Amino acid sequence: MKKILNRILKSSGFVVLATTMGLFHSCDDKEKNFIGELSPYIALEDVRALYKGQTLTLNSDNLNGASQIYGTVISDHRSGNVPEGTIVLQQYKRNRLRGLTLHVGQEAANYLPGDSIVVNINNKTLSKTGFLRIENVTTSDIEKVSSGNTILQLTTGIININTSPENYEGTFIKIVGGQMTPKPKDGEVFEGSKVLLQAANTIRINTLPTAEYAQMQVPRNITVSGLLLGTTIDSKEELAIYPRYKRDIIDVSDPDVPEYIGATPIIITGFCNDPSGGDGNYEYIQLMANVDINFKEVPFSLVTSNNAGSILHTAGWATGGDKTYKFNLTDGSVKKGELFYVGGHQKKINGANSTSISNAKWIRVISTSNTSGDGLGNPSSNFLPNSGNAGGISLFIGTNISEESVPIDVIFYGGTATASIISEDKKLGYRIANTDHYSQYIAETGEATPFFSMGGDAKINDFRFEHHGGPTNTDIGYFFQLGGTFNTTTRKWDSARERTLILLDKQSTIQQIEQGNGMTKQIN
C-alpha cells in the first residue's frame, strides 16, 4: 500500500498529496482509516500542540500512532537568511495555515521553496530555542514528493501575531505598513535585529550577515514578507520575521506633501453604515475633493473605528485589530469638487440586490468581510457601527498611521460612552482635526485639546452626529448625508456639517445621495 501511495504522490504533486493524505487521515487521529489502520500522518498543528514547555521525544504514543508529517518547504538557504541547518515547513489543513521547523544540518540547503516533502518524525526531539523545531532529522527521514508547488502566505497585523503567536510561528507572513523604530539613521542597514512598530505593537526583523539585503539602507516605513520564527534577545524569547529576499522588503515611506495640497484637501460628506440586509462588503463612505489630487503622487488613507465595549484603544486610529480599519488611497485621481467613494467591494447603494453604483468614482474598495485592512484592521462585516458607542471616520495624508498621526478631517457619530474612546487622564485617544466640530486647542488659553470626547464642563470635542432613527433603527438602509458650506479659498467651514438622513430602498439611485439641500456645498 505504501508503494502505491508513493507512486501517486510522486506523479501528482502537492495538491494530490494533500487530497490523498486526507483519505488516510480521519478527523480524529485515533480513529482508523478505511483499511483498518491508524493514519501514519499527523498534522503540523497537532505536533505543535504537544509542546508544553519542555523538550519531548516524539513516538507512536504521543503521536497517536502516527509517524510522519508533510508540507511545503518555505525556507531558502540560497538567500542567506535562514537559521543554519533549518528547514521551515508549512501546511494548509483544516482551513488554516500552520508551520514548523526541522533541524537537518547542512543538508537543509538541498531543499528549496515549493518542495513538497514527507518527513519521518518518530523518535525525534521536539524542542524550542527561539522557535519550535524538530531535531535530529536526517535526509533519510525526508522524502521529496514534488517541487515548484505554490507557497501560501498569511497577511496579518502585528497585533494578531503577538496575541496568538502559535497560529503564525513557522509560516510565511506579510505585514502591510509598519514604522521602523527608533527612526533609522542615514547609512543604517538591516544586518542584525531591528524593531518594526505597527500601532502599539512591535516585532523583530532579523537579518543575518549573509542575507542578500543585509547592507540595504533601512527605510522609515516598510511592508515586509518573511518567515516568522523567533530569536533570543537578552535571554528573552521574541518572535522575529526573517525576510528571504531583498524584494520581501518594500519601502512604503510617504513622500513629501506638495504645497498645493494645502489644508483639508478632502472632506467627509456622507456614509452608509447600515445598508439593508447584511452589512458585510456593502458599507461605504462618500468624500469630496477640495483640490485636484493624483493619489499615485500623493497617497492618503481613510480609517474607521468601531468602539464597542469598554476596552481603551491605546493607539487611537492606529489600534487595528477589531477596532480600527484602514483603506489606503494610492491609485486613481479626483478633481476639485468631485465626489468619490471608499468602502466594501460590492458597490451597491443599499445592500444586496440594490442598485449598483459601480459607475461612481471609487478610489479604494476591499472585500472587508474576509480581507484585512491596508495595514490596520482584521476582516470585518461591520467596520462602521450601527449602534452603541460612537464610531468614527478619519482622513490622513499618507498611509503610515501611528498613535501620533493627526487627521485632516474627522467625524464621529453615535453614543456617549467614553471608556473605549479616551483614557481617564485624557492622554490617549482618537486624535482630531481642526475642523467644523472639533478643535485641537482652546483659542482663549491655547490649551491643547487633541482628542475626541475630552468632555469637561466645556464639553470639549464631544460632538457626535446621532445614530439613525426613523421607522426602524436598523437594517433598512439609511445614508448619512453630511452637509455644510466649505470655503475652498480659506480651506475652512463657513457653516458646520449637519446630518440629513436619507431613507434608501433597493431601487434608490446615486442621485439621492449626491444631490439635495443636505449636500455639502463648496464656495470660493
Rosetta blueprint (number, residue, H / E / L):
1 M L
2 K H
3 K H
4 I H
5 L H
6 N H
7 R H
8 I H
9 L H
10 K H
11 S H
12 S H
13 G H
14 F H
15 V H
16 V H
17 L H
18 A H
19 T H
20 T H
21 M H
22 G H
23 L H
24 F H
25 H L
26 S L
27 C L
28 D L
29 D L
30 K L
31 E L
32 K E
33 N L
34 F L
35 I L
36 G L
37 E L
38 L E
39 S L
40 P L
41 Y E
42 I L
43 A L
44 L H
45 E H
46 D H
47 V H
48 R H
49 A H
50 L H
51 Y L
52 K L
53 G L
54 Q L
55 T L
56 L E
57 T E
58 L L
59 N L
60 S L
61 D L
62 N L
63 L L
64 N L
65 G L
66 A L
67 S L
68 Q E
69 I E
70 Y E
71 G E
72 T E
73 V E
74 I L
75 S L
76 D L
77 H H
78 R H
79 S H
80 G L
81 N L
82 V L
83 P L
84 E L
85 G L
86 T E
87 I E
88 V E
89 L E
90 Q E
91 Q E
92 Y E
93 K E
94 R L
95 N L
96 R E
97 L E
98 R E
99 G E
100 L E
101 T E
102 L E
103 H E
104 V L
105 G L
106 Q H
107 E H
108 A H
109 A H
110 N H
111 Y L
112 L L
113 P L
114 G L
115 D L
116 S E
117 I E
118 V E
119 V E
120 N E
121 I L
122 N L
123 N L
124 K L
125 T E
126 L E
127 S E
128 K E
129 T L
130 G L
131 F L
132 L E
133 R E
134 I E
135 E E
136 N L
137 V L
138 T L
139 T H
140 S H
141 D H
142 I E
143 E E
144 K E
145 V E
146 S E
147 S L
148 G L
149 N L
150 T L
151 I L
152 L L
153 Q L
154 L E
155 T E
156 T E
157 G L
158 I H
159 I H
160 N H
161 I H
162 N H
163 T H
164 S L
165 P H
166 E H
167 N H
168 Y L
169 E L
170 G L
171 T L
172 F E
173 I E
174 K E
175 I E
176 V E
177 G E
178 G E
179 Q E
180 M E
181 T E
182 P L
183 K L
184 P L
185 K L
186 D L
187 G L
188 E L
189 V E
190 F L
191 E L
192 G E
193 S E
194 K E
195 V E
196 L E
197 L E
198 Q E
199 A L
200 A L
201 N E
202 T E
203 I E
204 R E
205 I E
206 N E
207 T E
208 L L
209 P L
210 T L
211 A L
212 E L
213 Y L
214 A L
215 Q L
216 M L
217 Q E
218 V L
219 P L
220 R L
221 N E
222 I E
223 T E
224 V E
225 S E
226 G E
227 L E
228 L E
229 L L
230 G L
231 T E
232 T E
233 I E
234 D L
235 S L
236 K E
237 E E
238 E E
239 L L
240 A E
241 I E
242 Y E
243 P L
244 R L
245 Y L
246 K H
247 R H
248 D H
249 I E
250 I E
251 D E
252 V L
253 S L
254 D L
255 P L
256 D L
257 V L
258 P L
259 E H
260 Y H
261 I H
262 G L
263 A L
264 T L
265 P L
266 I E
267 I E
268 I E
269 T E
270 G E
271 F E
272 C E
273 N L
274 D L
275 P L
276 S L
277 G L
278 G L
279 D L
280 G L
281 N L
282 Y L
283 E L
284 Y E
285 I E
286 Q E
287 L E
288 M E
289 A E
290 N L
291 V L
292 D L
293 I E
294 N E
295 F L
296 K L
297 E L
298 V L
299 P L
300 F E
301 S E
302 L E
303 V E
304 T E
305 S E
306 N L
307 N L
308 A L
309 G L
310 S L
311 I L
312 L L
313 H L
314 T L
315 A L
316 G H
317 W H
318 A H
319 T L
320 G L
321 G L
322 D L
323 K L
324 T E
325 Y E
326 K E
327 F E
328 N E
329 L E
330 T L
331 D L
332 G L
333 S E
334 V E
335 K L
336 K L
337 G L
338 E L
339 L E
340 F E
341 Y E
342 V E
343 G E
344 G E
345 H L
346 Q L
347 K L
348 K E
349 I L
350 N L
351 G L
352 A L
353 N L
354 S L
355 T L
356 S E
357 I L
358 S L
359 N L
360 A L
361 K L
362 W E
363 I E
364 R E
365 V E
366 I E
367 S L
368 T L
369 S L
370 N L
371 T L
372 S L
373 G L
374 D L
375 G L
376 L L
377 G L
378 N L
379 P L
380 S L
381 S L
382 N L
383 F L
384 L L
385 P L
386 N L
387 S L
388 G L
389 N E
390 A L
391 G E
392 G E
393 I E
394 S E
395 L E
396 F E
397 I E
398 G L
399 T L
400 N L
401 I L
402 S L
403 E L
404 E L
405 S L
406 V L
407 P L
408 I L
409 D E
410 V E
411 I E
412 F E
413 Y E
414 G L
415 G E
416 T L
417 A L
418 T L
419 A L
420 S L
421 I L
422 I E
423 S L
424 E L
425 D L
426 K L
427 K L
428 L L
429 G E
430 Y L
431 R E
432 I L
433 A L
434 N L
435 T L
436 D L
437 H L
438 Y L
439 S L
440 Q L
441 Y E
442 I L
443 A L
444 E L
445 T L
446 G L
447 E L
448 A E
449 T L
450 P L
451 F E
452 F L
453 S L
454 M L
455 G E
456 G L
457 D L
458 A L
459 K L
460 I E
461 N L
462 D L
463 F L
464 R L
465 F E
466 E L
467 H L
468 H L
469 G L
470 G L
471 P L
472 T L
473 N L
474 T L
475 D L
476 I L
477 G L
478 Y E
479 F E
480 F E
481 Q E
482 L E
483 G E
484 G E
485 T E
486 F E
487 N E
488 T L
489 T L
490 T L
491 R L
492 K E
493 W E
494 D E
495 S E
496 A E
497 R E
498 E E
499 R E
500 T E
501 L E
502 I E
503 L E
504 L L
505 D L
506 K L
507 Q L
508 S L
509 T L
510 I L
511 Q H
512 Q H
513 I H
514 E H
515 Q L
516 G L
517 N L
518 G L
519 M L
520 T L
521 K E
522 Q E
523 I E
524 N L
